[in-house]
Amino acid sequence: MRLREDLRHPLPVIAPTRLLAVLSLSGLALVGVPAAAALPLAEPPATLVRLAADAACSEAAGLVRAGAHEVDGPLRLWRLEPEAAEALVPGLRARGSLVFAQKEQTYDVAAVTETPDPLQGDEWWRAQIGIDGLTPPGPGVPVTIVDSGVDFSHPEFAGRADTVPLNEQEPPGIGGEHGTSVASLIAAPLNGVGVVGIYPRAILRSWDAAKGDGTRLESSEIAGGIMAAARAGRSVINLSLGSDSRDLAIELAVSEAVATGSLVVAASGNDGDRGSPLGYPAAFPHVTTVAATDRSGAVSAFSSRSPYVDLAAPGNGILVASALGRNWRPTSGTSFSSPLVAGAAAWLWTARPELTAGQVAEVLRRSARDIGPPGRDPASGFGMLNVAAALALPAPVRDPFEPNDDIDEVNPNGDRYVSKAPALTTPSRRSARIGGRVDASEDPRDVHRVWLPARGRVTATLTSTTDGDLALYNATAPSAVGRLATAGRLASAAARGTTERLRFQNGPRGRWAFVVVKLPAGTLDATYRLALTSTVPRAR
């Protein structure tokens, strides 16, 4: 797989250049950094493995003896060097101890800097996103950037309060260029120096995912950073990086972060003028994906288009702090749109702490100012970030127990049971009501665990704002998605309209099952209420 990474310089006298990178099998890229030449691949990639739950203890000792590195204990995620992987992975697979094994996604870049523009290139983006005249709050919900590290000795950050490294940051002159630029857009303080971030007094946390010479990021480090952020407490996690291949380790870490109450924001990518290949983590469910706009308010040509774009923010000709020059420079890319939304999310969440992460994301989407074609579109999503409107928008319905997009995420015996969602009905509780939201791209279905009483008649009633469907699966069904979606399906209801009712008569034994709320083809999203009741015949 290839790595994608761009610098988009706003000055017409400097032609846009592209950063080339070499990747062993697949890779993740910072979305918007200075250009460089390709580097030769130095060594074969490591392998990431996830152990099955019942093998986590029995296999750990062997992995340690082989020199494996534990990336994250609760996720049962390990990193094996090539020789160890070749020796151990076949045996792990044969013993049924393996959930997955994948080559580490890694890349190398060499960064250079351009001559910085004078600081009078004002921060034009502030008016575009509706913060002129607003006063950001004091420290509140943190913003965590998982990036190349931050130069905290830069004049923009020297002595800044509430600036927290979550691990060792690369020393200046080696790493930290991209991360320092991203951090300045979020939290550069009002200190009379340089620029001012969208949330100047934010609690800023940084995980340096760079390795070696400070310009190579590996998926194990990125996943580790996401997990470190999630376990440090709820925060907004910014990922200004991307790949055109799906990474199971990072997807698992994102799911864990969502389950523990954090909001993940990611850059959409810089491949809009190259066909917009689908990128990750931008295309993962429950990730708030951000496109880039220019000074005119139009979506930039380089900004990747996809159904997963949630909203847009300025990202063309943005003045940022530079670690390499210890100064400031203009730059472009969705890397610099994403932190504006991340900072806005933390501002909103601090001002409205009663909201959940999912509600914060939905408020940002629904309050966005429509640009381009009327309505939601693949270029700008719901439109331009609008902080003033977001602060005033009424709270949307809560969507609890995410991620619950498939059966294994709500099945206590499932390998991805990270949300710890409780059953809606049980042997002692035969009725329940719950509300939620589904979205074709961000949250394609909601799965709820229910109890089917012996000889009981179960009725599920769905009321939604648009067309919604229901399905019922038995406890051993592998999935409600794709080619496996018919295996274990007990019943379904898919009539047109905003009300759906599913009835099922159970047999002589009580058992667990799963009710699925989903959208029919062509429906983008819905807010819903689900009511469940069970009746059993009276004993004679």
N, C-alpha and C positions, 0 to 999 in steps of 0.2 A: 504494500500500500504506500501511497505517497503522502507527503507532508505538504500542507499549504500554509503559506505565510507571506504577508505583504507589508510593504511600506507604501502609503499613499501620501506623497508630499504635496501640500496645497499650492506651492509657488509654481507658476507656469514655466519659469525658466529652468526648473529642475524636473526632468522627466520621471514619471513613476517607475520604480524599479521593483523587482520581485526577489524575495529571499528564496534561495534554493537550499534544500536540505536533503540529507541522505538518511534513509531509514532502512532498518534491517527487514522488517516485514510490514510494519504499519506504524503510524505516528500521530502525535499530537503536536499542534503548533500554536505558538502565541499568535493571536490574530491582530497583526499590526505592529511590526517592529522594523528597525532599519534593515537594509538589504545586505546580502553577503553572498560569497561564493560557496558552492557545495563543498563539504568536507568528506574525506574518505571514511568508510565504515571501519572502525578499528577492531571490533571483535563481535562475535555472534551474540545475539540478545539473550538475556536471561528469560526464564519462564515463570509466570505467575500461576499458582495453583490454589484452588479453594477446596478444602477438605470437607467431606460429608460430616454432618453433625455427630454421628455415632462413631466416627473415626478420628475426631479431633485430638483426643487424648492418646489413643493407641499409636497413632502415626507420628505424633510430634517429636518423640525422642529420636526416631530415625532421621527425621528431617534435620534436627539440630546436629546430629552426628555428621551429616553430609554437608554441613555448613550453610544450610538454608537460613534465610532471614525472615522472621515473622513480621509481616507488614502490619497486620491488625489481628489481634487475638479473637475478639468477639466475632469478627467476620470470617475467621479461620482462613485467612489469606496469607500465603507464603511466597517468597521469591527464591528461586533456585538458579544457581549459575548453570551454564550450558551442560557441563559434564555431569553434574548432580541430577539435572533434569533428565538427561538421557538414561541415567542409571535407575532413577526412582519412579518416573511417571508411569512407565508400563506396569510396574507392580502395583502402584496405587490404583490404577484403572482396573486391573485384574481383580483386586480385592474389593472393588466397589467403594473405595475410600475417596473418590474424586468427584467433585461437582463439576469443575472445569479446569482445563489447563490451557493457557494461551501464551504466546510469545510476548515479552514485554514490548510495549509500544514506546519507542524512543527516537529522539532526533538530536542532531547537532546543528548549531547555527554559529556564525561568526558575525558580530554586530559592529557596524561603524556608525558614526554620528555625522549629521550635517551641520553646517555653520548655523548657529541659532539666529532666529529673527529677533529684532528688538521687542521688548515687553509691551510696547504700545499696541501690538496686535491684540486688541482687547478680547475679552471673553464674551464674544458675541452670542454664545450659546445660552447665556443666562436668561435673556428675554424670550428665547425660543421655547424654553421649557417651563415658563411661568413662575419663575422665582424672584423676579425683580420686585422689590418692595416687601418681600417676606423675610422674616428673621428665623433662621434655623434654630432648633433647640440645642440645649447643652448635651453632654454625653448621655447616651441611652443604649439602644440596641446596637451592638457592634457590627462593623463590616469586616469580614475576613477576606483577604485576597490570597488565592493560591496561584502563585506566579513565580517569577524569577528572583524574588527577594526585593527588599527595599533598602536603599541607602539612607539610613536614618541620620547620617551625619550631613546630608545635603542641607544647604541653607534653608530649604523649605521646611525641613522636619527637625532640625537641630533644636533640642530643648522642648519639643512639642509634648504636651501631656497626653495621656491615654493612647500611647503608641506602643503596641505590644508585639514583639517577635514571638511566634509560636515555636520556632526552632532557630538554629543559627543561620544568619543571613550572610550571603556571599560578600566578601569584602569589596569595597569600592574599586572600580577599575577592572574587576573580573566579572561580576554578575550584577543583577539588580537594575539594569537599564529599563527593561520593559515594566517590571514591577513598580519601580519608582515613578514612572510616568502614570501608570494606572492609579497608584495611591494618591498622586497629587490632584487628580480630578475628583477623587472622593473627599479627601480630608486635608488638603493644604490649608493651613490656618490663616487667620487674619493677623499677620505678624509684620506687615509692612514690607514683605519680601516676595517677589515673584507673583504667583497666581493664587487664587482662592478657590478651594474645592466647593462642591455642591453642599457638603455638610461639614463645615470647618472644624467643629468640635466633636466630631464622631469619634467613638472608640475604634481605632484602626488596628486590626490584627493582620499579621503577615506570616504566611507559611512559604518558605523558600523551597520550591520543588526543583530547583536547578541542581545539576550534578557536574562534577569534573571542572571544566573551565568556567562554569557559571552560565552556560548557554544551552545546556542539554537538559531536557525534562523527560522523565520516565513515568509511565503510568502508575507504577507502585508508589512513587513520591507524590503524585497528584492525588491518588486515592488516599494515601496517608494524610495529606493535608486537609482534604475534605473531612475525613474522620476526626482529625484533631480539632478542626473548627466546630464540628457538630458536638463533640464531647466537651467542649469548653462552654457550652450553653448556647441557647438559640442565638442565631446571628444571620445576617445576610452574607452569603458566600458568593464572591465574584470569581468567575472563570473566564478570563479573556484568552481563551485558547481553543483549539479545535482540531478535528481530524475527520477524514472522510471514511473512517472505518469505526465500527462499533466496538467499544472496549468494555468487557464484562466487569472488570475490576472497578473502573470508574462509575459504571452504571450502578453497581452494587453500593458503592460509597454514596452516590447521590441519593439512592433510595433510603439508605440509613439516615442521611442528613434530613431528608424530608420527614421521615418517620419520627425523628426526635425534635421536630419543630422548627428547623431552619428553612430559609428561603434561598434557593440557588438561582443565580442570574448568570447568563452566559452570552457571549458574543455570537451573532448569527454566522459570521464568516465573511471573508473578503473575495468570494468567487462569483459575485453577481455578473461580471462581464465574461465569465468562463463557464456559463451554463448552470451555476448554482448547484453543484453536487451536494447531496445531503451531508450535513456535518454533525459531529457529536463533540461535546455533550449537548449542543443546541437542540438536537432533535429528540433528546430523552424526554419522556413524560415528566411533568411537574417542574420543569426548568423554564424560567422566564427568559425568553430569547429576544435579543435586542438587535435591531438593524441600525444603520448609520444614515444620517441626513447631512446635507451641506448647508451653507449660509442662506440659501434661498428657502430652506425648509423642505426641499425635495429629497427623496431617498437617493443616496449616492449610487452611482453606477456600479461600484465595486461591491456593494452590500449584498450578501447572499439572500436570495428569495426562497421561501419555502412556507408550507402551511404551518410550520412550527414557530414562525416569527410572531411574537406577542405585541411588541410595540417598538417604536423607533426613538432615537435620541441623537443629538449632534455628534458627528464623528469625522468631520472633514475639515482639516485645517485647524486643529485644536491645539492650543498652547499647553505644554506639559513640562514638568520638571525632568531634567536629563541627568542620570547618574554619571554617565561617561564624561560629560563636559562640566558637571557640577553647575549647570546653568539651566536654561529653558529653551525649548525649541517647538516649532509647530509640527504636527504630525497628523496622520489620518488612519482610519481603520475602525472596524467594529469593536476592536479591543478598547477603544476610548469612548464608545457609546455605552457599552455594558456597565462600566463603573459609574456613569452618571445615573443610570437606573438603579444600580445597587445602592448608591448613596441616597437617592430619593426614597428608596424602599425603607432604609434605616431611619431616615427623617420621619417618614409617615408612621412607621411602627413605633417610634419613640413618642410621637405626638398622640398616637392612638394605641396604647399598649394592650387594649382589650382585644385587638384583632389577632387572628391566627396568621401563620405564614401564608396559607392559602388565600385568606381574605385580603391580605396585603397585595398579593399578586393580582387578584381579581379586581381590586380597587384601581390599581395602576392601569390595568387593561381597559376597564370600563370608563375611566376618567380621561383617557387619552384623547387628544384632539385629532379628529379625522383628517387625513391628508391623502392626496392621490385619488384613486377611484373611490366613490362613496362606499362606506362600509369596510368591513374587515377584508384585507387583501394580503397576498404572500410577500409583498415588498415591505409594508409598514405594520402589518398586523392590525391592531385596533387604532393605530395612529401615533401621533407625537406625544411623548411624555409631557404631562401637565401637572406639576406639583400642586399648584393652587387648587385645581379641581379635585385632585386626589384627597387633599386634606378635608374637603367639604363633602365628598360623596358618601351617602349612607352606606353602612356596612352591608355587604352581601350575605346570603345564607352561608352558614358554616358547612364545610365539607369534611367531616371528621374521618379519622382512621386511615388517612392516606400514608403510603401508597397501598391501594387495594384494587389494582387494575386487573389482577388475575387470581386464580384460585390459590396458587402456592403462596401468595402474599397475605392471605387471611386464614390459611389452614395451619393450625399449630404444628402439624407434621411436615409442613412445606419447608423447603430449603430457603425461601426468601420471606419468611414470616418475620418481617422487621417492624411492622406497624403495631404488632401485638393487639390487633383489633379484637374486641370481645364479640361473642355471639349475640345476635339481636334477640333471638328467642332460645329458650333452654327448656329442659324437662319441667321446670317449675315456673317458667314465664312464657306464656303461650301467645302473647301479643306484643307488638312493638311498633313504634313510629320513628322515622328518621328522615332528615332532609339532606340534600347534597347537590352537587353539580357534576355534570359530565361534559367533556369537550373532546371533539373528534381527534384533536392533536395532543392536547396537554393532559387529558384525563379521560381516556376513551371508554372506560367502563368502571362501575363500582360494584365490587363483589362483597356480599354480606353472608356470614355463616348463620345458619338457622337450624332449629331442631324440628324434625318431622315426628310427631307423636304416633305411637302404634295405633293403626286404624283411624288416624286422624285425617281431617280434611283441612288442607292449608290453603289460605287465600292471600295472595299478594296483590295489592292495589297501588298502582303508580299514577300519580298526578304530576304533570310536568308542563313547563312553559312552551315547549315544542314537542314534536313527536318523539316518543321514547318507547323502548321495547323491554320485555322481561324474559328471563330464562331461569330454569331451575336445574341444578346439577347434583348428582350424588356425591358422596364423600370421597370416592376414589377417582373422580374425573381428573384427568391430567391438566386440562386447560380449558378456558373459555374463548381461546383465541385461535384463529387460523384453521389449519387442517385438523386439529385435535378438538375443535369446538363442538363436534357432534358426539364425541365419546363421553358417555356418562350423562348425557342430557336427558332429564326426566320429562320436562315440559317446556313450552315456550308460548309467548303471547306477543304478537307483532301486528296488531291492527293499527290502522292509521288513526291519528288523533292524539290529543293530550291526556287521555285517560286509558290506562291499560290494566287488565285484570287477568291474573293467572291463578288457576285452581288446580290442586293436585290431591288425589286420594291416596294416602299411604297404605302400605301393607300391614301385616300383623306385628312387625317389630319397629320400635322407635329407632331413629337414626339421624345422623347429621347430614346436612346438605348445604348448598350454596345458591343464593338468589343473586342474579346478575342484572343490574340496570345498565342498559347500553343504548346507543343511538343507531337508528337505521341509516343506510347509505344516503348521503346527501344532506343530513342534518348536522349542523356545526356544533351546537351546544344546547344544553337544557339545564334548568334548575328544577329540582323535583322534590316531591314528598312521597315516601314509601310507607305503606301501612301493611302489617302482617298480622294475621289472626289464624289460630288453629282451633278446631273443634273436634271433640272425640265423642263417640257414642256413649250413652249412659249405660252403666252396668244394669242388667236385668235380674 
